Amino acid sequence: MHRRHLLLAFPFCLTANAQNLDLPLASPVDAVNVYIIPTDGISEEAVGSIARALSKETGLWIKSTLWMPPDGMEPFAGTNQYPSEDYFSMGARAARMLHEVSPRTYYIVLTDRDINSKSRNFRFQYASHSPMTNTSVLSVARLMYTNLGTPAAIEVVGERVAKMLLRIVGEMRLGWKRTSDPADLMYAPIMSIDDVDRMSLTHTVQSRKQAQ
């Protein structure tokens, strides 16, 4: 895997130009496999770059959309956490505006807000998935800091985001299974940023490709 290329493809910036213009859809075979949707403080340019890198690594057609507003979402009372379930409708909203989609197109919403499920069974969530709506949401809020609460280096943030996005694509579109191996990209459950940092991006991608 071209790890350096993938990691540097995610500069974390807040302003950018539109990416990946749509083409007419000739048939369902031409449909995009995965769309990544930037919202909140995530830039179109950052998501466009990593979508292209993920396409090269997975063999899937992965694209980014224009920045999408979150439409008045409210945090849980007394907190800075937002309900992860509130982001799932953004996949359907994107589908109505895009041409290169099919019923199997998957959507990943990327936000810099801290998220949690409405059940509040955990302190927070890095990601949440809704197979029924073909949509996941990934929060980078906690990926941007060390376990001491200080800002992490930009390359470390890029590596973490790349791992988590590839993990979602692998599970939701490539059929990769979760594992108890802490060095594997599909390790579960992820309970802290240390778990994310221990996961190996390169080894997992190579081993999955060889197994296909």
C-alpha positions as CSV (number, residue, x, y, z in Angstrom):
1,M,0.0,0.0,0.0
2,H,1.2,3.5,-0.8
3,R,0.9,4.6,2.8
4,R,2.7,7.9,2.5
5,H,0.4,8.9,-0.4
6,L,-2.7,8.0,1.6
7,L,-1.7,9.7,4.8
8,L,-0.7,13.0,3.1
9,A,-3.9,13.0,1.2
10,F,-5.8,14.3,4.2
11,P,-4.7,17.9,5.0
12,F,-7.1,19.1,7.7
13,C,-8.2,22.5,6.5
14,L,-11.5,24.3,6.6
15,T,-11.9,26.0,3.3
16,A,-11.6,24.6,-0.3
17,N,-13.1,24.4,-3.7
18,A,-15.6,21.9,-5.1
19,Q,-14.3,18.4,-6.0
20,N,-15.3,15.5,-8.3
21,L,-17.9,16.8,-10.7
22,D,-20.7,14.4,-11.6
23,L,-20.9,12.7,-15.0
24,P,-24.1,11.3,-16.6
25,L,-24.9,7.8,-15.3
26,A,-25.1,5.4,-18.3
27,S,-26.0,2.3,-16.3
28,P,-26.0,1.0,-12.7
29,V,-22.5,-0.4,-13.4
30,D,-21.3,3.2,-13.6
31,A,-22.6,4.1,-10.1
32,V,-20.2,5.3,-7.5
33,N,-19.5,2.7,-4.8
34,V,-19.0,5.1,-1.9
35,Y,-19.5,8.8,-1.5
36,I,-17.8,10.7,1.4
37,I,-19.9,13.7,2.5
38,P,-18.0,16.6,4.3
39,T,-20.1,18.5,6.8
40,D,-19.5,20.9,9.8
41,G,-15.8,21.9,9.8
42,I,-14.6,19.4,7.2
43,S,-13.3,20.8,3.9
44,E,-14.3,19.5,0.4
45,E,-10.6,19.6,-0.6
46,A,-9.5,17.3,2.2
47,V,-12.3,14.8,1.5
48,G,-11.7,14.9,-2.2
49,S,-8.0,14.0,-1.8
50,I,-8.6,11.1,0.5
51,A,-11.5,9.8,-1.6
52,R,-9.1,9.5,-4.6
53,A,-6.5,7.8,-2.4
54,L,-9.0,5.3,-1.1
55,S,-10.2,4.5,-4.6
56,K,-6.7,3.5,-5.6
57,E,-6.2,1.3,-2.5
58,T,-9.5,-0.5,-2.6
59,G,-10.4,-0.7,-6.3
60,L,-13.8,0.8,-5.5
61,W,-15.0,4.0,-7.1
62,I,-15.0,6.4,-4.1
63,K,-15.8,10.1,-4.5
64,S,-16.5,13.1,-2.4
65,T,-19.6,15.4,-2.5
66,L,-19.9,19.1,-2.0
67,W,-19.9,20.3,1.6
68,M,-23.3,19.7,3.1
69,P,-24.8,21.7,5.9
70,P,-26.0,19.8,9.0
71,D,-29.4,21.5,9.0
72,G,-29.9,22.6,12.6
73,M,-28.7,19.6,14.5
74,E,-28.7,20.2,18.3
75,P,-26.2,18.6,20.8
76,F,-27.4,16.6,23.8
77,A,-28.4,18.9,26.6
78,G,-25.5,20.2,28.6
79,T,-22.9,18.6,26.3
80,N,-20.9,19.2,23.1
81,Q,-21.9,15.8,21.7
82,Y,-24.3,15.4,18.8
83,P,-26.6,12.4,18.2
84,S,-24.9,10.2,15.6
85,E,-28.3,9.0,14.3
86,D,-29.1,12.6,13.2
87,Y,-26.4,12.3,10.5
88,F,-27.8,9.3,8.8
89,S,-30.4,11.3,6.8
90,M,-27.6,13.1,5.0
91,G,-27.0,10.0,2.9
92,A,-30.5,10.1,1.5
93,R,-30.2,13.9,1.0
94,A,-27.0,13.4,-1.0
95,A,-28.6,10.7,-3.1
96,R,-31.3,13.0,-4.3
97,M,-28.8,15.5,-5.5
98,L,-26.3,13.1,-7.2
99,H,-26.5,11.3,-10.5
100,E,-23.8,8.6,-10.2
101,V,-25.7,6.5,-7.6
102,S,-27.4,3.2,-7.3
103,P,-29.4,1.5,-4.5
104,R,-26.0,0.0,-3.3
105,T,-24.1,3.3,-3.2
106,Y,-22.8,3.8,0.4
107,Y,-22.4,7.2,2.1
108,I,-19.9,8.2,4.8
109,V,-20.6,11.5,6.5
110,L,-17.4,13.1,7.9
111,T,-17.8,15.6,10.8
112,D,-15.5,17.3,13.2
113,R,-18.2,17.3,15.9
114,D,-18.1,14.8,18.8
115,I,-20.8,12.2,18.4
116,N,-22.6,9.6,20.5
117,S,-25.6,7.4,20.1
118,K,-29.0,8.5,21.5
119,S,-28.8,5.5,23.9
120,R,-25.6,7.0,25.4
121,N,-24.3,3.5,26.2
122,F,-20.7,4.7,25.7
123,R,-18.9,7.9,26.5
124,F,-18.6,8.7,22.8
125,Q,-18.5,7.1,19.4
126,Y,-15.8,7.4,16.7
127,A,-18.2,6.1,14.1
128,S,-21.7,4.8,13.8
129,H,-23.4,2.8,11.0
130,S,-26.9,2.4,9.6
131,P,-27.0,-0.4,7.0
132,M,-30.7,0.3,6.5
133,T,-29.9,3.7,5.1
134,N,-26.5,2.8,3.6
135,T,-24.9,5.5,5.6
136,S,-22.2,5.8,8.3
137,V,-20.9,8.8,10.2
138,L,-17.3,9.2,11.2
139,S,-16.2,11.9,13.7
140,V,-12.6,13.2,13.6
141,A,-13.1,15.2,16.8
142,R,-11.2,12.8,19.0
143,L,-8.8,11.7,16.3
144,M,-7.2,15.2,16.4
145,Y,-5.8,14.9,19.9
146,T,-3.4,12.7,21.9
147,N,-4.6,10.7,24.9
148,L,-3.3,13.6,27.0
149,G,-5.7,16.0,25.3
150,T,-3.0,17.9,23.3
151,P,-3.2,18.4,19.6
152,A,-1.8,15.5,17.6
153,A,0.6,16.0,14.7
154,I,-1.1,16.5,11.3
155,E,0.4,13.3,9.9
156,V,-0.9,11.3,12.9
157,V,-4.4,12.8,12.4
158,G,-4.2,11.9,8.7
159,E,-3.2,8.3,9.5
160,R,-6.1,7.9,12.0
161,V,-8.7,9.3,9.6
162,A,-7.4,7.1,6.8
163,K,-7.6,4.0,9.0
164,M,-11.1,4.8,10.2
165,L,-12.5,5.5,6.7
166,L,-10.8,2.4,5.2
167,R,-12.2,0.4,8.1
168,I,-15.8,1.6,7.2
169,V,-15.3,0.9,3.5
170,G,-13.9,-2.5,4.3
171,E,-16.7,-3.5,6.6
172,M,-19.7,-2.0,4.8
173,R,-18.6,-2.6,1.2
174,L,-15.9,-5.3,1.0
175,G,-17.2,-7.7,3.6
176,W,-14.2,-7.5,6.0
177,K,-14.9,-9.0,9.4
178,R,-13.9,-7.6,12.8
179,T,-11.2,-9.3,14.7
180,S,-9.7,-9.4,18.2
181,D,-6.1,-8.8,16.8
182,P,-5.2,-5.3,18.2
183,A,-2.8,-4.8,15.3
184,D,-5.4,-5.4,12.6
185,L,-7.4,-2.6,11.0
186,M,-10.6,-4.4,11.8
187,Y,-9.8,-4.7,15.5
188,A,-12.9,-4.3,17.8
189,P,-14.0,-2.9,20.0
190,I,-12.1,0.4,19.7
191,M,-12.3,2.0,23.1
192,S,-9.5,4.7,22.9
193,I,-7.2,6.5,20.6
194,D,-4.5,4.1,21.7
195,D,-6.5,1.3,20.0
196,V,-6.6,3.3,16.8
197,D,-2.9,4.0,16.8
198,R,-2.1,0.3,17.3
199,M,-4.0,-0.8,14.3
200,S,-1.9,-1.5,11.2
201,L,-3.1,0.0,8.0
202,T,-0.5,-1.4,5.6
203,H,-0.5,-5.0,6.8
204,T,-4.3,-5.3,6.7
205,V,-4.7,-4.0,3.2
206,Q,-2.0,-6.2,1.8
207,S,-3.4,-9.4,3.6
208,R,-6.9,-8.7,2.5
209,K,-5.9,-8.2,-1.2
210,Q,-3.9,-11.5,-1.1
211,A,-6.9,-13.4,0.3
212,Q,-9.2,-12.2,-2.5
